[in-house]
């Protein structure tokens, strides 16, 4: 099979859409400038293929036709160094879904800057554990969507606690004693920053870009979906307030933002009613895409999970228009089945989604096993050894191509 190369026009458009800046997270290197002679330019960027241009190239060709392989949708603009890096070892470390998510984020960042507004772009690049009571020293590199896979007591919640310090340090309270925790977060907001956190003796020390601070001053808004219902809540409004750590006015405003013809919910509203005991309660009325209106309490567990997910999407979309945002989803607690959750995975990897996502789950399911998401397997600590965090590469078929 012949190599399906980009046309000069496609390469030009890829470079221009990227503002001739590398789409590799954290690089943003300018790849065009003056040449040696006064009438020349120097272009060090490359129009890299996402699916391979040749039959046995990095990441395989999936089921794409020759025209699709050389279309602009299959290209990503990068500096020479990163264009070569993503193709090493058959592209296993940088699979298709990761590159597509990078391209979507870069497109949004450039479009936002081009609009004349200050960039709200943000990207959590990595979490490096230097000393931990749960895991061996290691580094997690985040994609636009990252999966943390492990059973009960494998340390998933601990990692989410440590990651959420980008927004607020309140989840660090249980890590003040007794053993030392020392880790660093590398992120863009929109410039590159390094936040180093160290706990011990009942205190937390923060160093931001090598300066001691009281907390992270380059905030990334973090929302964590850890459950679909708080049983201590007196009604649906109070439930949403507890789940999202928002006040009643904000939750009502959030419901008004839900307006979709493609997601599970078409719209949502809170309605005040009197229960059997004469108490006034706020119930959440959910209008579905078929036009029916169903109270939140009458939905199944999985359907309630989808409602909570879509409230979170509305919240993160609103935040991401003005500030960097990260959504954390503890998937098992939402009870959304694989088919339903697959819909959200497609959304998370699209250019429409303007925030980053971290998802935790118990096992490596079929919907993520071979699709090239950024995935890490967690092994819990024992009495004699610390736990491990290891990257999971996408599965391969016998032909050597990534399973689709």
N, C-alpha and C positions, 0 to 999 in steps of 0.2 A: 504493500500500500504506500502510495506516495506521501511525502510530507505535506501537510496542509498548512502552509505558511500564511501569515497575515499579508494582505495587500499593503502597499505603501499608504493608501488612504486610511485603512484601518489602523495602522501603526500611528499615523499622524493624529487621528481622532483619540486614540487611547492616551497618547501623551498629553494632548490638549485638555481632555476631560480630567486628567489627573493633575493639571497645572504643572506638568513635568516634574512632579514630586513623587518620590518612592512611596508606594502604598504599604510597605512593610511597617507594622505598628512600631512607632517610636523612631523610625528613620526619618521620613519626610525630607530626605535629601533632594535638593534641587539638581536636576539632571541635565539642564541646558544652560548655556551661557556663551559669552564671546569666544570666538576662536582666535588663533594666533594672528591671522590676517584680519584686517579691518572689515572685510566683507564676508567673513566666515562665522559660522556658529559651531559650537562643540556640544554634541548630544551624547551623554554617557548613559542614558536610560535604555531600557529594553522593554519591548512589548512581549511579556511572558505569557505562555499558554497555561491555562488552568487544567483542562484536559489536554492530553499530549497531542502535539502536532503530527507525530509519527506513531505507527502501530504499537511499538513496544516502548514508547517513551514514558516519562514519569507520570504517575497517576492514571495511566491507561487512557483509553478513549471513550469509555462508557458505551453508550448506545448512540452517540452523536453521529450525524451525517457529516460528510466532508465539508458541506457549506456551514454547518453549525460549528465545526472545529475551528474554522478560520474566521468566524463571526466575531464582532467586537465584544459580544457577551461572554466569549470564552477567553478573553484577554485581561491581563492586569499589568499595570505599569510599575516597573521597579528599577532601582539602580542596578548597575551591573553586578555588584556583590550579592545582593539579595536575590536577583534573578537566577544566579548560579546556585545559591544556597538552597532555595526551595526545591531544586531538582536533584539534589544529592540523594544517594541511596534510593533511587527510583521514586523520589518524592514522598516516601512513607511518612516522614515527620511533618510534612505540610500537605495534607490531603485536600481534596476538592472543596469540601464544605468550609474548611478554614480559609482557603484563598478567596472563596466567594464572599465570606463574611468580611474579610479585610477590604475587599474591593468595595462592598456596600458601605462600610464605615468611611473609607477614604472619599468616595463619591459624595457622601453627605457632608463631610468636613469641608471639602472644596466648594460645594454648592453654598454652604452656609457662609463661608468666608467671602465668596464672590457676591453674595447678597449685600455686603457692606456692613454686616453685623459682626460683633466680636464672636469668635468661634466658641460654641458650647461643646465642641468635641472633647471626648475623654475616653481613655482606654486603660484598663488595668492590665499591665503587661505581665507581672510575675509576683509571686510570693515566695520568698526564700527563707526557709527555716534554718536558723543558725544554732539554736539550742531549744529543745522542746521536751516536755514531759510525755508526749505521745508518739512522736515520730523521729526517725533518723534525719539528720540534716539533708535537705533536698530543695529543689526549686520546682514550682508549678508555673508553667507558662500558659497564660490564658488566651483563648480565642474569643471570637464574638460570642459564641456559646461554648461553655466548657462543662463536661460531666465529671462529677466525683462519684465513683462507684464503690460501695462497700456495705457490709452487713451492719447489724447493730453493734455499737461500741467500737466501730472501726475508726472513728475520729472525724466523721463528716461534719458534725455539728461544731466541733472544735475549730475546724478550718473556717467555717462560716463565721464563728465568733471573731476570729483573728482578722478575717477579711473585712468585716463590717466596721472596723475601726476607721476606715476611710470616711465614714459618715459620722459615727459617734462611738466613743469608747465605752459605752454603758455595758456592752456584752463582755467586757474584759474583767468584770468584777470577780467572776469565779476563777480567774487565772492569776489572782494576786498572790495566792499561797498554794502549796508550800514551795513547789519547785520552780526554777527559773524558766521563763519563756523569753526567747530572743528571736525576732524575725524582722524581715524588711519587705516592704511593698514598693514596687517600681510601677509608676503610672504616669499618664499624660493627662493634664487638666487645664489648658491644652498643652502647655509645655511639659517637659520631662521633670519628674520629681521622685525623690527617694524618701520614703518614710520608714524610719527604723524604730521598732518598739521593743522595750525590754521591761519585764516585770520582775518583782522580787521584793521581799520584806514589806508587803502590803502597799507597794507603790508602783506606778507606771511612769516610765521615762520615754518621751517622744523626741526624736531627732528628725527634723525635716530639712533635707538638703544640707546636712552636717551642722545644723543649728538646733539647739534645744528649744522646744516649744511646749505649750500646754496641751495641744491637740493638733489634728491635721487642719491647716489653714487653707489648703487647696482641696476643698471638700468634693467628694463624689457622692451624690445622693444614693443611698442603698435602701432598697425595700426587700424584706425577707418574708416569703410565704412559707410559714412553718406549720400551718394548719388551716382548715377550712371553717372551723367553728370553735369559739371560745365558750365553753359551757357555763362560765360565770357571768356571761353577758345577759342582760335582762331582755333585750330585744335585738332585732336585726341591725338597727343603727348602732347600738352599743357594741355588737359583735364586730362590725366593720371598723369602728373606732379602735378596738383592741387589736385587731389583726394588722392594721396599717399604722398604728400609733399616731392617729390623727384626731383632731377635735370634730365635733358634730357638724360645724359649719363646713369644714373642709371635705368631710365625707359626703355631705349633700351636694356640694359643688362637683365632687368627683363623679357622682351618679349622673349629673347632667352632661358630663363629657362623653358618656357612652352613647354612641350613635354610629351604628355599623350595619352594613348589608351583607357582610361576609363572615363575621365572627358568630359565636353561638348566641350572644345577646344582640337584639336590635336596639334596645334601650332599657333603662332601669329608673325606678323612682321609689322614694320612701313615702309611705302612706300611714297616717296616724289613725289608729282604731282602738276600740275598747275591747279588752279580753273578757272572758267569762266571769272574772272576779271584779270587773269594773275598773281595772287598771288600764291606763293609757299606754299603748305600745306603738313603736315605729316598725312597721313591716316593710320588707323590701319586695316590691313587685317587679318581676322580671318579664319583659316582653321578648319573646323568642322570634326567630326569623320567620316562622310560619304565621305570625300575628297573634298567637295565643299569649295570654298573660297569666303567669303562674307565681304564687308566693314562693319566696326562697325556701321556706321551711317544707314546702311540698315537693321539692326537687329531690332526686336521688343524690347519694353522696358524690358520685362522679359529676353530676350536673352542677351541684353546688361548687365543686372544685373548679369547674369551668367558669362559673360566675366570678369566683374570687380571682381566678387568673385574669379575667378580662377587666375587672376593676384595677388590678395591678398594672395591666398593659396601658389602660387609660392614664393611670397615675404616672407611670414611667415615661410615657409619650409626652405628657404635659411637662414634666421636669426636664426631659431631654431637649426641649425646645430652648431652654435657657441655661442649662447646666449639665455636666456629665452625670450619667445615671447607670446604676447596676441593679439588676433584678436577680435575687436569689430565690430559687424554687426547690423546696424539699418535696420532690415529686410523690413519694408514697403517701404523704399526708393529704394530698389533694384528691386521691382516688380516681384520677382521670385515666381511662383505659388507653392502650397503645394507639388505637386509631384516632382518638380525640387528641391525644398529646402530640401525635405526628403533625397535626394541623398547626399547632403552636411552634413546633420545631421549624416548619417551613417559614412561618412568619418571622421567627427570630433570626433566620439567616438571610432574610430579604432586606433590600435597601429601605423598605418602608419602616422597618424596626430600627430606631435610632439609639437604642441602648444595648448594653452588654448583659449577658445572662450567664449565671452559674446554676446548674441543675444537679441535685443529689438524688441517687436512687440506690436500691439494694443490689441489683444484679445488672449485668451487661445485657440489655434487651436487644431484640432484633432490629428495632427501629434506630438504634445508634451503632450497632456492632460493626457494620461495614460501610457506613456512610461518611466517614471522614471527619467526624466531630473531634474536638479536642477532648480526649478522655483520659482519666487517671483512675487506676485501681488502688484502693486503700486496703491495707492489711493492718488490723488492730494490734496494739501493743499487748505483750504478755507479761507475766511476772519476771521473766528473765531477759526480754528483748523489747526494744522499741519497735513501733509499727513502721511500715514502709508505704511510700507513695510512688507508684510506677506508671509511666505513660503506657497507654494501650494503643497499638498501631491498628489501622483498619485491616479487616480480614482480607485475605487474598483468595482468588479462585485459582484453579490449576493452571490457567493460562498466564497467571502472573498479574492479571488486571484486578483492580479493586472491585469487589463485589458491589453490584448496584441493586 
